[in-house]
Amino acid sequence: MKLIAAMSGGVDSAVAAARARESGHEVIGVHLALSKNPKKYRSGARGCCTIEDSHDARRAADVIGIPFYIWDMSDEFHDKVVENFLSEYAAGNTPNPCLRCNEKIKFAAVLDRAKAMGFDGVVTGHYAQVRDRDGQRSLYRAIDSGKDQSYVLAVLDQDQINGAHFPLGDTTKENVRLEAKSRGLSVALKPDSHDICFVPSGDNAGWLRERLGSQVGDIVDEVGNKLGEHKGAYTFTIGQRRGLALSVPEKTGEPRYVLRVEPANNRVVVGAKAGLAIHEISGWNPIWCGPRPIGRNRGFVQVRAHGSPHPCQYSLEGSGPVPELKAIVDEPIHGLATGQAMVIYDGDRVVGSATITGTK
């Protein structure tokens, strides 16, 4: 097969590209330039997509012995990932930009361009697996549970999974670094990137205020009593405990948590941890990573990238063209924010995902 290897400049994508070439595929390395000003996207081990990363990717391609190109996708990234991040927070949601990047950039824009150029698919360094199931390719968890990235890949539809190749799904991060060293790749010991790539400081609230402005509003309890003020409701997320700076202490001494974010009136509602417990999750626009489920099913729902899977009953509700995905968990989940993804698993197989729009 002819494959595009998306090379970020890190150790995972370099080893994935090397494995693809070693398997006999015709491989071309591509680094995605996601910023007009790449220097601003890394600070130490935070962020990614810098000039340094593009140089590391090029050196890795030279060692592997494959052609290398840089594709400028900064406009697509800004429009479909960064702007989505801003608009979701402004609406009171808590988005996951890594999911949007995988969906809209790495496995939509890149795969579309690759196929238009006559390639069969895209290789990445994600820790996940694709296996055949009943004659259909389906997405599965990686062998290394600590590095498993199937959650952030659960936004891929069937066509994208058909064109996706994850050579690292059957190994561990430790072995990937050892393999990189044995192959003579200089990125063998390069630290992993952390946090959101376009917020390299890790200060999400400050980054949002710079772009959305400071909007002083009230922090209130569940009956509307004012407890303090904030500089923008969009800088808070459900379940948040730190940084509330309340002027009225809780008489019982118990900590308060963000229960709701109300962007319409720029208000943040706080209360006891018990108010965060939810039993039912609803999601919009479900995406299937294999066969579409029918009826009510037992499985697991995961609501955070490295969170635990929760036993649940899930089903599709509604008769419209885009039904709602609903999961009822056996035990309550605390601090779940709208805008995140709910990912349904059948054992290690990814059934599909949806964007969380409501909880009960």
N, C-alpha and C positions, 0 to 999 in steps of 0.2 A: 504493500500500500504506500501511497504518497501522503505524508503527514507533516503538518505544521507543528513544531514544538514551541509552545509559549514559554519563553525563558525570561524569568523575572530578574535574574542575576543572583538568585539564591541557590543553595545546595540541592533542594528538592527538584526544581525544574531542570537543573543541569544533569542530575542522575537519571531523571525520567527521559530526557532527550537521548542520553547515551544508551539507555536500555532499549529504546525504540529503534535506534540505528543498529544496535547489536542484534536485534531480532530480525534484521533483514529488510526493514522498511526504508524507503527513501525519505529522508528527514531534512527539513530546513528549519533552522532556528529563527525565531522572531521575538524581538523585545518590544513590548508595547510602551510607547511614550504617552503617559497619561496626563502630563502637565506641561503647559507652555513654559513654566519656570521650574524644572525638575528639582533644583536645589532645595526648594521649600518643603519637599515631601519626605525628608528624613532628618532625624535628629538622634544621633547615636544608633541604637537598635530599633528606634521607632520609625514607623512609616516605611515607604518603599518607593520605587519608580524614580530613582535619582540618576544623575549622570554616572555616578559611581556604580550603580546597579547595571546600567547599560554596558559599561566597560567590563564588568565581571561576567556578564552574559556573553559578550563577544569573545572574551578569553576562553570561556568554557566551550563555546562552539568551535573555536580553533583547536582545542585539545581533542574534542570528540571527532573533529574532521567533517563538519557539516557547514554548508553555507549559512550566512547570518545576515539578517536585515532588521532595521528598526521601522516599525509602523507607527505613525503619528495618529493616535486615537484620542487626543486630548479634548477635542470638541465633543466627541461622543461621550467620553467619560464625564465631562462637566455637565452636559445636558441630561444624561440619563442616570447618573449616580450622585454627583454633588448637588445638583438642583433638587433632585428627589429627596435627598437627605434634609435639605433646608425646608422644603415644603412640608415634609412629614412632621418635623419638629414644630413648625409653625402651626400645624393642625392639632398639636397635642399628642402626637404619636411618638414612638421610639423605633426608628427604622434600623435595619441592619444593612449597611452599604456593601458589605462583602457579598451578600446574596444578590443584590442588584448588579454588582460588577460581574459576578459569574453569569448571571442571567442575560444581561444586556450587552456586555462587552466580550468576555472571554468565550462564551458559548452562543453568542448570537452574532454580533458584528464580526468577530474573528472567524467563526465557523462559516458564516455566509461568504466572507471574502475568500476563505480558503477553498470552498467548494467552487466558487466562481473562477478560481485559478486552476481548477482541475485536481485539487487535493481531495483525499478521502475523509480526512478528519483532523482533529487537534489533539495533541499530547500535552498534558500538564503534570505538574508535580503534586497534585492533590492526593491526599490519602483517602482513597475510596476504591471500590471495585465495580466493574460492570460484568455481569454474567448473563448467559442465555438461560431463559426460563420459559418453558413451553413455546419455544421458537421465537421468543421476544427478548431483546436485551433489556435488563433491569439493573437498577442501581443498588449497591449493597455497601454496608459498612466496611471499613478497612480492617485488616488483621490487628493493627496497632490501635487499640481502643483509646489510648491517650492522645493520639494524633488524628483520629478519625475526623474527616471533614465532610461526611455525607450530608450533614445538616445544612451546610452552606451550599451544597450542590443540589439540594432537593427542589430547586426552582427550575431545573432542567426538564424540558419536555421530551417526549419520545424521540423526536428527530434529533435533538441535541445529544441525547444519550447514545444514539446510534453512531454519532460522529465523535464521541468522546473516548479518550484512551488514558487510563490511569495506571502506569506501570509500577507505581509504588504501593499499590493497595495490598500487596502480599508481603510487605516487609515492615520493619520498624525504623524509626528515625535514627536510632543508634547505628543500625546496619547501613543506612543510607550514607551517613557521615563516613563510616569505615570504607564503604565502596567508593565514595568520592575521593578519598585519600588514595586508595589503591589505583584509581584511574588517573591520578595526577591533577585533579581539579583543585584549583587554588581556593575555591569557596567551601572546601570541606569543613572548615571550622567557623565559617561566617555565621554570626548570630541570626536567629530568626527575627523578622520584623514583628512589631506589636502595635496594637491599637489601630486607629483609622488612618490610612495612608495620607489623606489630605488634612489631617489634624495631627501633625507630628509631635506637637507639644503634649498631647494627651488631654489638654484642657478643652473638652467639648463645649462647656458652658461659655467660656471666654470666646471661643471661636464663633459660636452662634451669636453672642451679643455683638461682636464686631460687624456681623452681616445683617442681623435682624434688628439691631438697636436695643437699647435698654428701655423697658416698659414697666415702670413701677406698678405693682399690684399687691393684693392682699393674700396672706396665708391664713386660712381659716380652719376651724374644726368642723366636724360633721353637721353641726347645727348652725353654722355660720358665724360663730364668734371669731373676731379677728385676733390672731396670735402673733402676727408679724408681717413683714413686707418682703417682697422679692423684686428683682430687676428684669423679670421676663419669665412667664410661666413655661415657655418652651425650653428653658434650661433644666427643667425638672423631669424626672421619670418616675413612674409608679414603682413603689417599693423602696424609693430612696430614703435613707435615714440621715446621712451626713449632709452638712452644709445648709441646714434649714434656718439657722440663726433666729430661732423663735424668741420673742420678747416676753412671752407668757409661759412659764414652765408648767408641765403636767403635775397636778397635785399628787398623783400616786408615785411619781418618779419614774414611770415607765416611758421608754422612748417612743417618739411619734414617727410615723412613716407617711410618705406621700401615698394617698389613696386614689386621688383623681387629679387630673390636670384639665382645667377648663379654659381653653384658649379664647372662647367667645367673650368672656368677661375678665380674662387675664387673671384667673384665680387658681390657687393651689389649695387643695383640701387635704388635710393630714389627720391621722388618727392612730389608734392602737393597731398592732400587728394583726390582730384577729380580723380586722377589716380588709385585709389583703387576701384572705382565703377564697379561692374560687374552685368550683366543681365542674363548670361547663365552659367550653371554649368554642367560639364560632370563628370561622375563617372565610374570607372572600376569595374568589378566583382560584379555585384549586387547580394544581398542576400535577399530572400523574407521571411517575417515573417508571411505569410499567403498566400492567393491566389495570383498568379502571375498576374500583371496587363496586360491588352491588349489594344493596341491603345494609343491614346492621352487622358490624364485624367487631371482633376482639383484636386488640393490638396494643401498641405503645405510642404515646405522643411525647415528643421532645420539643421544648419551647425555648431552649437556649443552645448556643453552639456547642458548648461543652457541658451541658446539663445532663441530668439523669433522665432516662426514658420512664414515663409514668404509665402504668397499665390503664387501659381505657376501653370504652366502647365508642366506636366512631361510625358515622354514616353521612350520607348526603341528604340534605334537606332542601325542599323547594322544587318546583316543577319548571322553573324558567330555564333559559339557555345556559345560564351560569349558576348552578346550584351552590348552596352553602355547605361547607364542610363543618361538621360538628363533632366534638369529642367530649365525652363525659368521663372524668377521671375517677378512679376508685378511691383515691385519697386526695385531699385538697392540695393545690399548688398555691404558693404565696408570691405576691409581687409581680404579677404578669401584666405586661404593658401591651396595649394595642400598637399595631405597626410591626411587631415582631412576627416571626414565622412559626407556625405550628407544623411540625413534620411528623407524619404517621409512619410507623414501622410495623412490619410483620416479621418478628424476629430481627434478623440483620438486614432484611430487605426493606428498601425505602418504597413505601406505597405512593406517597406524594406529599404535597405541602400546600399551605394557604396562608395568606396574610391575615393575622388576627385582627378582627374588627369588633369583637365583643366578648365579655366574660360574665359569668353569673356565679 
